[in-house]
């Protein structure tokens, strides 16, 4: 009887060990399957979110550039015979209405007087060079030459008689790009950030 009971206990222990092994194995398999499914889902979802967000950011940036293009197409802006003081009054009003820091027109040498009364030369700025070549564009976050703050500059060419006579520019707060990425969430803790073509982070929460 004692040996029978001992054999029974051994069988129970062995059976229990087998069951434990099976449970642990199934748990590990389930974990890796779930992990694989999660990674697959992330790899599918994240690119879609990135594309949608990039499209939204591009749309808003183009909206600002198109608006500036419209302003630059006004005769009281592009006509060199109109006193610059009159144009500054328009820039001050538009800056207040649209939430820009300042606006101004740089001549072909890069000299510009902004709506806040400050002047500088932007001939070395990439956004100025592109706009002077005919391409409306937006800069990465840059250090303002007039007050040292970090800003983002939008620029469009100013044309008169089909010739580019200057560059109209407006500057906005550098966190305007981060406002785009701050609206993007993934799960409970996932955040978005934006990098430029050289890999430098230009927007982050």
Buried (B, 14 or more C-beta within 10 A) or exposed (E): EEEEEEEEEEEEEEEEEEEEEEEEEEEEEEEEEEEEEEEEEEEEEEEEBEEEBEEEBEEBBEEBBEBBBEBBEEEEBBEEEBEEEEBBEBBBEBBEEBEBBBBBBBBBEBBBBBBBEBEBBBBEBBBBBBBBEEEBBBBBBBEBBBEEEEBBBBBBBBBBEEEBBBBBBBBBBBBBBBEBBBEBEEEEEEEBBBEEEEEEEBBBE
